[in-house]
Amino acid sequence: MPAQPYPYPLPNTGLALIIIDMQRDFIEPGGFGHALGNDVSLLRSIIPRVKALQEAFRRYGLPIFQTVEGHLPDLSDCPPSKRDRGNGSLKIGDRGPMGRILVLGEPGNAIIPELAPLPNEVIIPKPGKGAFYATDLDAHLKAQGITHLIITGVTTEVCVQTTMREANDRGYECLLVEDATESYFPAFKQATLGMVRAQDGIIGWTGFTEPLLSALALQYKAPVMT
């Protein structure tokens, strides 16, 4: 499919969609992102395109993995340095409008309703920025023979980029979908896209939703009937 720095080699098998941290704490007013003073509407703008990719992968019977950043209720997996950093009005574990901030199982830690996973789709809770650190994501991917990852979600320069770098180090061929990822800081997003595709794709590829949807329709011509 068309991509930068050159066309992305969409495989016949071994393709999965990764949706990073599209959770209420980051996307909706009253969550952690909002408490840090960010404009969450910037992140909400990508929901239609992430949804379109989610629906396409379901239509073609391709695996989908979603991540949520969150910690155990006792915060035993949250380093004090992470909790104490910053001067926001709420810190990890504090009670906010949607329950305790970034705590697994709290309302704010849930994936937004627009992208709610199906029962057979895997959710990866992660205590860090990257989706591979202290999770079983790599084991899931290897068990299903996944070699190529389509990466979407938020935020581009933090959890998305960290996950893509982790995946690259593990040998996965990654495409970051430019209009299905977003940041609270547009300049940071653009800088990240440049870093990913620098030096002939040192980390991977970047591309857009519509060319990807067209490529999927050509590559996977027999949708799975459900």
Secondary structure, 3 states (H helix, E strand, C coil): CCCECCCCCCCCCCEEEEEECCEHHHHCCCCHHHHCCCCCHHHHCCHHHHHHHHHHHHHCCCCEEEEEECECCCCCCCCHHHHHCCCCCCCCCCEECCEECCECCCHHHCECHHHCCCCCCEEEEECCCCCCCCCCHHHHHHHCCCCEEEEEEECHHHHHHHHHHHHHHCCCEEEEEEEEEECCCHHHHHHHHHHHHHHHHCCCEEECHHHHHHHHHHHCCCCCCC
